[in-house]
Amino acid sequence: MRAHLPLLVLLLLPSSRALSGQSYGEWDRPCSLRLPPRFSAPFSHGVMYQGKEFRTSWQSVSQNTPLPSYNWYEATPDPNPISTDRTSRWYGAKVKGHCTVERTPYYIQYHTYPIEYEGTVRACPSGGSGGGFQGATELTDPAMDDLYDPYDPWSDFGTGCDDGGGGSGTDGATCQDEYVYVEISNDGGVTWQVIWEGWALVCV
């Protein structure tokens, strides 16, 4: 019996070490290069700033990986996004995120918490662009417009909230060109993934 005792102790040691290595909590992690419109932890909504919600994609200001756990992002493709209620525009929108990973007995989840902000939120001019809806118009991406200066808050492009014009249609609908994101959730709305994005004519 004594001859087998050391062997039994050695067999039990790896198992006890594995159990002691199981730890749960939340730790810092390197941030991602891009963030989706609903990244804002812990509620998976757009970024809240100065009382408004902004639902837009974000890209890291620095492209040198690995990124730190505290990282600055800028809005994309429009650096001056419009609030979800279409009453305000955030000029020079930037947000600093704190990136973490959370481990529980049931899941591992990645979070990004907005902790600092840059830029200015201004109310949209009343009345919009005015005029009736004239049908389809040429859609212009602000990032591709040579005359558009994203660092000039008083640029002629995008000073309103119509994203390129529009107005009331013959049936009373209000239409405007918007940069649209189509998102899907596979976990009941906890996280969202962008499956398509691009310019579209939206009428409400």
Secondary structure, DSSP 8 states (H G I E B T S, - for coil): -GGGHHHHHHHHHHHHHHHHT---EEEE----SEE-TT-BTTTTB-EEETTEEE--EEEES---SS--SEEEEEEES-SS-B-TTSSEEEEEEEEEEEEEEEE-SS-EEEEEEEEEEEEEEEE--TTTT-SB--S------GGG-TT--TT-TT-STTSSSSSS-EEE-TTS-EEEEEEEEEEE-SSTTSS-EEEEEEEEEEE-
